[in-house]
Amino acid sequence: MSDVFSSVFGLEGILLGTLVPFLFVLTVVVFVHEMGHYLVGRWCGIGVQAFSIGFGPELIGFNDRRGTRWKLCAVPLGGYVKFVGDMNATSAPDPSQVASLSEEERRVAFHTQPVWKRALTVFAGPAFNFILTIAVFAVMFGLYGRYVLEPVVAEVRPNSPAAVAGFQPGDRFLRVDGAKITNFGDVQRIVSGRAGDAIPFLVARGDREVTLTATPELSAQKDALGNDVKIAVIGVVNSQEVGQPRLIEYSPASAVTEAVRETWHVVERTGQFLSRFVVGREDRCQLGGPVRIADMAGKAAALGFEWLVQLVALLSVGIGILNLLPIPPLDGGHLAFYAVEAVKGRPVSERAMEAVYRVGFMLVLGFMGFVFWNDLFGC
């Protein structure tokens, strides 16, 4: 019995080893996202009725002096901010609720605000996710710096795309697909998501520059958390002797600048993956849902708190990107409606919004079902 109890409640057990890190990661990301909506909505003069982490039955909560209900609910897979006016799923006013609003409530209701205030409030959620990622990266760079390797080829794998393209040991990367290269990580970042694409490489070979073209191929590898991943490689290897690793230390200002740059790289890679995935050029098993996130959170927590915080940063930027897709009921869908309203000078008809919302809702449900299937059975 003691062995069973230990395996369940021990640090490496399901509850503390996986569930608690998962809830920590998800709660932080959701809280920051919803806080973006809340703070900007309040700044715009919009009344807030409820701020919820999770869905379903309320577990615990309280009312603040402004009358907002802050609560933690039973299903921790998301959250919401409910503004005055009791918006329905399409962010259109509910006529039955509007009729019951007082004059004061009408003044602060979401649907009575100018379109720019509504759009700014909606955009603030994903924006705060990006800000969280930048903040985490900035702290990590400021505390630990970053080790980099010189962008020089130490070895070319036989029969690899690099060997076919004519790479040689000693070649120094100058540009990859037109992008300037400063360290070996830059090469890996650009190549890793471009399987099947013919990429031009400008390298320095002795006292001359040579342009080579290689087509990366997928390679099964383990990531830092031990997960099986497939990334594109060309088959060149760096080494301690050739790469001459060095630590770059950052001042507070330069750490923020580097964090912004790194966050943008993550956005680029995510956008690149999604666009390639839609046309069938990416492995579907690279997409995961809550089960995989929980597994990754457990592995990250086992490596140390800083790893868990980095997972928070990566998940946060991913949530920000997904929420900006122009699909109702995501934030990007609402922003698309507001853009049409700004151009036409009047809101999109409720009938049209409802029709588009139904399609979008089915797409979101389909995507959620897809990643759950991947988590449990597909991969």
Secondary structure as GFF3:
##gff-version 3
##sequence-region A 1 379
A	DSSP	alpha_helix	2	9	.	.	.	ID=ss1
A	DSSP	alpha_helix	14	14	.	.	.	ID=ss2
A	DSSP	pi_helix	15	19	.	.	.	ID=ss3
A	DSSP	alpha_helix	20	43	.	.	.	ID=ss4
A	DSSP	beta_strand	48	63	.	.	.	ID=ss5
A	DSSP	beta_strand	69	83	.	.	.	ID=ss6
A	DSSP	alpha_helix	95	99	.	.	.	ID=ss7
A	DSSP	alpha_helix	103	108	.	.	.	ID=ss8
A	DSSP	three_ten_helix	110	112	.	.	.	ID=ss9
A	DSSP	alpha_helix	115	144	.	.	.	ID=ss10
A	DSSP	beta_strand	146	148	.	.	.	ID=ss11
A	DSSP	beta_strand	155	156	.	.	.	ID=ss12
A	DSSP	alpha_helix	161	165	.	.	.	ID=ss13
A	DSSP	beta_strand	172	176	.	.	.	ID=ss14
A	DSSP	beta_strand	179	180	.	.	.	ID=ss15
A	DSSP	alpha_helix	184	191	.	.	.	ID=ss16
A	DSSP	beta_strand	199	205	.	.	.	ID=ss17
A	DSSP	beta_strand	208	214	.	.	.	ID=ss18
A	DSSP	beta_strand	217	222	.	.	.	ID=ss19
A	DSSP	beta_strand	228	233	.	.	.	ID=ss20
A	DSSP	beta_strand	236	237	.	.	.	ID=ss21
A	DSSP	alpha_helix	240	243	.	.	.	ID=ss22
A	DSSP	beta_strand	246	248	.	.	.	ID=ss23
A	DSSP	alpha_helix	252	278	.	.	.	ID=ss24
A	DSSP	three_ten_helix	284	286	.	.	.	ID=ss25
A	DSSP	alpha_helix	290	303	.	.	.	ID=ss26
A	DSSP	alpha_helix	305	323	.	.	.	ID=ss27
A	DSSP	alpha_helix	331	344	.	.	.	ID=ss28
A	DSSP	alpha_helix	350	373	.	.	.	ID=ss29
A	DSSP	pi_helix	374	378	.	.	.	ID=ss30
###
